[in-house]
Amino acid sequence: MRRAQRSGAPQGVDLLEEPALFRRYLAVDPSLWWDAESLARGAAARLGGLDLAGRSLYLTTAGVDGNVGSTELLVAALRDGAPAGFAWSFDPRATERHATVFRATLPEGFLRVLR
C-alpha cells in the first residue's frame, strides 16, 4: 500500500524528489526550516527539471509560530518557475498556529486539490 500521508519536511521531499508518488499534495505548515532550509532554497533548481503536469499542491502555513520565511522561499520558486500543467495554491493563515492550522485549512485544501 502506498503512503497516504506524511508530515513535516517529507511533504516537500515527496513533491520535489518523487513527484510521481502522488497526483495531489496537501502541505500544511511543512517543516521547510529543517536542514537549514535546504529544500526550500533548492526548490527553484529542482522545479526546472520536474514533470508535474496533472499534479496539484495546496500549500498553507501558520503565521503565528509557523514556517513563514521558509515557506515564502518555496512560494517564490513556484511563482517564478512552476512547470506547465502544475496547479498550485498558497493559503497563508496569519492568525493560526502550527497546532491549529491543520484543522483550520484541511477542508479548503481538499476542495482545492480535488477540483
Rosetta constraint file for C-alpha pairs under 8 A:
AtomPair CA 6 CA 10 HARMONIC 6.38 0.50
AtomPair CA 6 CA 11 HARMONIC 6.00 0.50
AtomPair CA 7 CA 11 HARMONIC 5.88 0.50
AtomPair CA 7 CA 30 HARMONIC 7.05 0.50
AtomPair CA 8 CA 29 HARMONIC 7.42 0.50
AtomPair CA 8 CA 30 HARMONIC 4.57 0.50
AtomPair CA 8 CA 31 HARMONIC 4.65 0.50
AtomPair CA 8 CA 32 HARMONIC 7.63 0.50
AtomPair CA 9 CA 13 HARMONIC 6.59 0.50
AtomPair CA 9 CA 30 HARMONIC 5.55 0.50
AtomPair CA 9 CA 31 HARMONIC 4.59 0.50
AtomPair CA 9 CA 32 HARMONIC 5.68 0.50
AtomPair CA 9 CA 34 HARMONIC 6.72 0.50
AtomPair CA 10 CA 14 HARMONIC 6.01 0.50
AtomPair CA 11 CA 15 HARMONIC 6.67 0.50
AtomPair CA 11 CA 25 HARMONIC 7.83 0.50
AtomPair CA 11 CA 26 HARMONIC 7.88 0.50
AtomPair CA 11 CA 27 HARMONIC 6.06 0.50
AtomPair CA 11 CA 30 HARMONIC 6.68 0.50
AtomPair CA 12 CA 16 HARMONIC 5.99 0.50
AtomPair CA 12 CA 27 HARMONIC 7.44 0.50
AtomPair CA 12 CA 30 HARMONIC 7.29 0.50
AtomPair CA 12 CA 32 HARMONIC 7.66 0.50
AtomPair CA 12 CA 39 HARMONIC 7.30 0.50
AtomPair CA 13 CA 17 HARMONIC 5.34 0.50
AtomPair CA 13 CA 18 HARMONIC 7.14 0.50
AtomPair CA 13 CA 39 HARMONIC 7.35 0.50
AtomPair CA 14 CA 18 HARMONIC 4.81 0.50
AtomPair CA 14 CA 19 HARMONIC 6.16 0.50
AtomPair CA 14 CA 21 HARMONIC 7.00 0.50
AtomPair CA 15 CA 19 HARMONIC 4.59 0.50
AtomPair CA 15 CA 20 HARMONIC 7.98 0.50
AtomPair CA 15 CA 21 HARMONIC 7.82 0.50
AtomPair CA 15 CA 22 HARMONIC 7.98 0.50
AtomPair CA 15 CA 25 HARMONIC 7.50 0.50
AtomPair CA 16 CA 43 HARMONIC 7.26 0.50
AtomPair CA 16 CA 46 HARMONIC 6.53 0.50
AtomPair CA 16 CA 47 HARMONIC 7.04 0.50
AtomPair CA 16 CA 50 HARMONIC 7.76 0.50
AtomPair CA 19 CA 23 HARMONIC 7.81 0.50
AtomPair CA 19 CA 50 HARMONIC 7.50 0.50
AtomPair CA 19 CA 51 HARMONIC 7.65 0.50
AtomPair CA 19 CA 52 HARMONIC 6.70 0.50
AtomPair CA 22 CA 55 HARMONIC 7.77 0.50
AtomPair CA 23 CA 54 HARMONIC 6.92 0.50
AtomPair CA 23 CA 55 HARMONIC 4.59 0.50
AtomPair CA 23 CA 56 HARMONIC 6.42 0.50
AtomPair CA 24 CA 55 HARMONIC 5.71 0.50
AtomPair CA 24 CA 56 HARMONIC 4.89 0.50
AtomPair CA 24 CA 57 HARMONIC 6.05 0.50
AtomPair CA 24 CA 113 HARMONIC 5.97 0.50
AtomPair CA 24 CA 114 HARMONIC 7.65 0.50
AtomPair CA 25 CA 55 HARMONIC 7.94 0.50
AtomPair CA 25 CA 56 HARMONIC 6.06 0.50
AtomPair CA 25 CA 57 HARMONIC 4.64 0.50
AtomPair CA 25 CA 58 HARMONIC 6.29 0.50
AtomPair CA 25 CA 113 HARMONIC 7.22 0.50
AtomPair CA 26 CA 57 HARMONIC 5.83 0.50
AtomPair CA 26 CA 58 HARMONIC 4.90 0.50
AtomPair CA 26 CA 59 HARMONIC 6.20 0.50
AtomPair CA 26 CA 109 HARMONIC 6.46 0.50
AtomPair CA 26 CA 110 HARMONIC 7.59 0.50
AtomPair CA 26 CA 113 HARMONIC 7.64 0.50
AtomPair CA 27 CA 57 HARMONIC 7.27 0.50
AtomPair CA 27 CA 58 HARMONIC 6.10 0.50
AtomPair CA 27 CA 59 HARMONIC 4.80 0.50
AtomPair CA 27 CA 60 HARMONIC 6.42 0.50
AtomPair CA 28 CA 58 HARMONIC 7.96 0.50
AtomPair CA 28 CA 59 HARMONIC 5.98 0.50
AtomPair CA 28 CA 60 HARMONIC 5.06 0.50
AtomPair CA 28 CA 61 HARMONIC 6.04 0.50
AtomPair CA 28 CA 101 HARMONIC 7.19 0.50
AtomPair CA 28 CA 102 HARMONIC 6.04 0.50
AtomPair CA 28 CA 105 HARMONIC 7.74 0.50
AtomPair CA 29 CA 59 HARMONIC 7.50 0.50
AtomPair CA 29 CA 60 HARMONIC 5.65 0.50
AtomPair CA 29 CA 61 HARMONIC 4.10 0.50
AtomPair CA 29 CA 62 HARMONIC 6.05 0.50
AtomPair CA 29 CA 66 HARMONIC 6.35 0.50
AtomPair CA 29 CA 67 HARMONIC 6.45 0.50
AtomPair CA 29 CA 71 HARMONIC 7.99 0.50
AtomPair CA 29 CA 98 HARMONIC 6.63 0.50
AtomPair CA 29 CA 101 HARMONIC 7.36 0.50
AtomPair CA 29 CA 102 HARMONIC 7.80 0.50
AtomPair CA 30 CA 61 HARMONIC 7.33 0.50
AtomPair CA 30 CA 67 HARMONIC 7.30 0.50
AtomPair CA 30 CA 71 HARMONIC 7.80 0.50
AtomPair CA 31 CA 67 HARMONIC 6.64 0.50
AtomPair CA 32 CA 37 HARMONIC 5.57 0.50
AtomPair CA 32 CA 38 HARMONIC 7.85 0.50
AtomPair CA 32 CA 39 HARMONIC 6.52 0.50
AtomPair CA 32 CA 40 HARMONIC 6.00 0.50
AtomPair CA 32 CA 67 HARMONIC 6.80 0.50
AtomPair CA 32 CA 70 HARMONIC 5.50 0.50
AtomPair CA 32 CA 71 HARMONIC 6.42 0.50
AtomPair CA 33 CA 37 HARMONIC 4.46 0.50
AtomPair CA 33 CA 38 HARMONIC 7.88 0.50
AtomPair CA 33 CA 40 HARMONIC 7.84 0.50
AtomPair CA 33 CA 67 HARMONIC 6.61 0.50
AtomPair CA 33 CA 70 HARMONIC 5.61 0.50
AtomPair CA 34 CA 38 HARMONIC 7.44 0.50
AtomPair CA 35 CA 39 HARMONIC 7.79 0.50
AtomPair CA 37 CA 41 HARMONIC 5.91 0.50
AtomPair CA 37 CA 70 HARMONIC 6.31 0.50
AtomPair CA 38 CA 42 HARMONIC 5.91 0.50
AtomPair CA 39 CA 43 HARMONIC 5.99 0.50
AtomPair CA 40 CA 70 HARMONIC 6.15 0.50
AtomPair CA 40 CA 71 HARMONIC 7.00 0.50
AtomPair CA 40 CA 73 HARMONIC 5.61 0.50
AtomPair CA 40 CA 74 HARMONIC 5.01 0.50
AtomPair CA 41 CA 73 HARMONIC 6.39 0.50
AtomPair CA 41 CA 74 HARMONIC 7.28 0.50
AtomPair CA 42 CA 46 HARMONIC 6.35 0.50
AtomPair CA 43 CA 47 HARMONIC 5.98 0.50
AtomPair CA 43 CA 74 HARMONIC 6.17 0.50
AtomPair CA 43 CA 77 HARMONIC 6.10 0.50
AtomPair CA 44 CA 48 HARMONIC 6.73 0.50
AtomPair CA 44 CA 74 HARMONIC 7.72 0.50
AtomPair CA 44 CA 77 HARMONIC 4.70 0.50
AtomPair CA 44 CA 78 HARMONIC 7.27 0.50
AtomPair CA 44 CA 80 HARMONIC 7.95 0.50
AtomPair CA 44 CA 81 HARMONIC 6.65 0.50
AtomPair CA 45 CA 49 HARMONIC 7.55 0.50
AtomPair CA 46 CA 50 HARMONIC 6.80 0.50
AtomPair CA 47 CA 77 HARMONIC 7.82 0.50
AtomPair CA 47 CA 78 HARMONIC 7.80 0.50
AtomPair CA 47 CA 81 HARMONIC 6.67 0.50
AtomPair CA 47 CA 82 HARMONIC 6.44 0.50
AtomPair CA 47 CA 83 HARMONIC 6.90 0.50
AtomPair CA 48 CA 81 HARMONIC 6.79 0.50
AtomPair CA 48 CA 82 HARMONIC 7.70 0.50
AtomPair CA 48 CA 83 HARMONIC 7.01 0.50
AtomPair CA 50 CA 83 HARMONIC 7.28 0.50
AtomPair CA 51 CA 83 HARMONIC 6.95 0.50
AtomPair CA 52 CA 83 HARMONIC 6.34 0.50
AtomPair CA 52 CA 84 HARMONIC 7.55 0.50
AtomPair CA 52 CA 85 HARMONIC 6.76 0.50
AtomPair CA 52 CA 86 HARMONIC 5.35 0.50
AtomPair CA 53 CA 83 HARMONIC 7.19 0.50
AtomPair CA 53 CA 84 HARMONIC 6.31 0.50
AtomPair CA 53 CA 85 HARMONIC 4.23 0.50
AtomPair CA 53 CA 86 HARMONIC 4.99 0.50
AtomPair CA 54 CA 85 HARMONIC 5.78 0.50
AtomPair CA 54 CA 86 HARMONIC 5.97 0.50
AtomPair CA 54 CA 87 HARMONIC 7.58 0.50
AtomPair CA 55 CA 85 HARMONIC 7.46 0.50
AtomPair CA 55 CA 86 HARMONIC 5.40 0.50
AtomPair CA 55 CA 87 HARMONIC 6.46 0.50
AtomPair CA 56 CA 86 HARMONIC 5.83 0.50
AtomPair CA 56 CA 87 HARMONIC 4.63 0.50
AtomPair CA 56 CA 88 HARMONIC 5.39 0.50
AtomPair CA 56 CA 113 HARMONIC 5.86 0.50
AtomPair CA 57 CA 87 HARMONIC 6.45 0.50
AtomPair CA 57 CA 88 HARMONIC 4.54 0.50
AtomPair CA 57 CA 89 HARMONIC 6.41 0.50
AtomPair CA 57 CA 113 HARMONIC 6.49 0.50
AtomPair CA 58 CA 88 HARMONIC 5.82 0.50
AtomPair CA 58 CA 89 HARMONIC 5.15 0.50
AtomPair CA 58 CA 90 HARMONIC 6.20 0.50
AtomPair CA 58 CA 91 HARMONIC 7.58 0.50
AtomPair CA 58 CA 109 HARMONIC 5.68 0.50
AtomPair CA 58 CA 112 HARMONIC 6.80 0.50
AtomPair CA 58 CA 113 HARMONIC 6.41 0.50
AtomPair CA 59 CA 88 HARMONIC 7.58 0.50
AtomPair CA 59 CA 89 HARMONIC 6.13 0.50
AtomPair CA 59 CA 90 HARMONIC 4.80 0.50
AtomPair CA 59 CA 91 HARMONIC 6.20 0.50
AtomPair CA 59 CA 92 HARMONIC 7.95 0.50
AtomPair CA 59 CA 109 HARMONIC 7.94 0.50
AtomPair CA 60 CA 90 HARMONIC 5.63 0.50
AtomPair CA 60 CA 91 HARMONIC 4.70 0.50
AtomPair CA 60 CA 92 HARMONIC 5.06 0.50
AtomPair CA 60 CA 93 HARMONIC 6.95 0.50
AtomPair CA 60 CA 105 HARMONIC 7.54 0.50
AtomPair CA 61 CA 66 HARMONIC 6.02 0.50
AtomPair CA 61 CA 67 HARMONIC 6.46 0.50
AtomPair CA 61 CA 68 HARMONIC 6.35 0.50
AtomPair CA 61 CA 71 HARMONIC 7.20 0.50
AtomPair CA 61 CA 91 HARMONIC 7.14 0.50
AtomPair CA 61 CA 92 HARMONIC 5.10 0.50
AtomPair CA 61 CA 93 HARMONIC 5.97 0.50
AtomPair CA 61 CA 94 HARMONIC 7.99 0.50
AtomPair CA 61 CA 98 HARMONIC 7.73 0.50
AtomPair CA 61 CA 101 HARMONIC 7.16 0.50
AtomPair CA 62 CA 66 HARMONIC 4.40 0.50
AtomPair CA 62 CA 67 HARMONIC 6.91 0.50
AtomPair CA 62 CA 68 HARMONIC 7.05 0.50
AtomPair CA 62 CA 92 HARMONIC 6.56 0.50
AtomPair CA 62 CA 93 HARMONIC 5.14 0.50
AtomPair CA 62 CA 94 HARMONIC 5.96 0.50
AtomPair CA 62 CA 95 HARMONIC 7.04 0.50
AtomPair CA 62 CA 96 HARMONIC 4.92 0.50
AtomPair CA 62 CA 97 HARMONIC 5.06 0.50
AtomPair CA 62 CA 98 HARMONIC 5.51 0.50
AtomPair CA 62 CA 101 HARMONIC 5.81 0.50
AtomPair CA 63 CA 67 HARMONIC 7.54 0.50
AtomPair CA 63 CA 68 HARMONIC 6.27 0.50
AtomPair CA 63 CA 92 HARMONIC 7.08 0.50
AtomPair CA 63 CA 93 HARMONIC 5.65 0.50
AtomPair CA 63 CA 94 HARMONIC 3.87 0.50
AtomPair CA 63 CA 95 HARMONIC 5.79 0.50
AtomPair CA 63 CA 96 HARMONIC 5.85 0.50
AtomPair CA 63 CA 97 HARMONIC 6.49 0.50
AtomPair CA 64 CA 94 HARMONIC 6.29 0.50
AtomPair CA 64 CA 95 HARMONIC 6.01 0.50
AtomPair CA 64 CA 96 HARMONIC 5.93 0.50
AtomPair CA 64 CA 97 HARMONIC 5.15 0.50
AtomPair CA 64 CA 98 HARMONIC 7.69 0.50
AtomPair CA 65 CA 97 HARMONIC 5.48 0.50
AtomPair CA 65 CA 98 HARMONIC 6.12 0.50
AtomPair CA 66 CA 97 HARMONIC 6.30 0.50
AtomPair CA 66 CA 98 HARMONIC 5.39 0.50
AtomPair CA 67 CA 71 HARMONIC 5.94 0.50
AtomPair CA 68 CA 72 HARMONIC 6.06 0.50
AtomPair CA 69 CA 73 HARMONIC 6.72 0.50
AtomPair CA 70 CA 74 HARMONIC 6.85 0.50
AtomPair CA 71 CA 75 HARMONIC 6.20 0.50
AtomPair CA 72 CA 76 HARMONIC 6.01 0.50
AtomPair CA 73 CA 77 HARMONIC 6.39 0.50
AtomPair CA 74 CA 78 HARMONIC 6.22 0.50
AtomPair CA 75 CA 79 HARMONIC 6.08 0.50
AtomPair CA 75 CA 90 HARMONIC 7.33 0.50
AtomPair CA 76 CA 80 HARMONIC 6.12 0.50
AtomPair CA 77 CA 81 HARMONIC 5.80 0.50
AtomPair CA 77 CA 82 HARMONIC 7.22 0.50
AtomPair CA 78 CA 82 HARMONIC 4.64 0.50
AtomPair CA 82 CA 86 HARMONIC 6.65 0.50
AtomPair CA 93 CA 101 HARMONIC 7.32 0.50
AtomPair CA 96 CA 100 HARMONIC 5.93 0.50
AtomPair CA 96 CA 101 HARMONIC 5.34 0.50
AtomPair CA 96 CA 104 HARMONIC 7.86 0.50
AtomPair CA 97 CA 101 HARMONIC 5.79 0.50
AtomPair CA 98 CA 102 HARMONIC 7.55 0.50
AtomPair CA 100 CA 104 HARMONIC 6.34 0.50
AtomPair CA 101 CA 105 HARMONIC 5.96 0.50
AtomPair CA 102 CA 106 HARMONIC 5.72 0.50
AtomPair CA 103 CA 107 HARMONIC 7.93 0.50
AtomPair CA 105 CA 109 HARMONIC 5.97 0.50
AtomPair CA 106 CA 110 HARMONIC 6.18 0.50
AtomPair CA 107 CA 111 HARMONIC 6.37 0.50
AtomPair CA 108 CA 112 HARMONIC 6.18 0.50
AtomPair CA 109 CA 113 HARMONIC 6.33 0.50
AtomPair CA 110 CA 114 HARMONIC 5.91 0.50
AtomPair CA 111 CA 115 HARMONIC 6.22 0.50
